[in-house]
Amino acid sequence: MTIVNELDRRGIKVWLMGGKVRVFPKLLLTGELKQMVLENRSALVEELTRIEASQPKPFFNRVGDLVIPFNSPQRYHWWAGGQSVKETILEITQIGGEHGNY
């Protein structure tokens, strides 16, 4: 079982944001789990990078509305501790050009 799977099994979401490992909700992260994350950080970052690459990214639809798919990387989920909508829009427009499409 991977670290991401173990955390998910315990109700903890984990993602990368700005090169840092983020968890939500932090209250569920026990001392044992914190230690596991610290000791296996490089493997965790590698796994999260691989997972994120396979997930759909936010985009602007044809009328210009921002669409954040529920199965997109956790860092885009502002409603669950992810980055702000403003940060997501800035990131998308910088990466995808004028329309922010990938």
Secondary structure, DSSP 8 states (H G I E B T S, - for coil): --HHHHHHHTT-EEEEETTEEEEE-GGG--HHHHHHHHHTHHHHHHHHHHHHHTS---EE-TTS-EE--TTS-GGG-GGGT---HHHHHHHHHHHHTTTT--
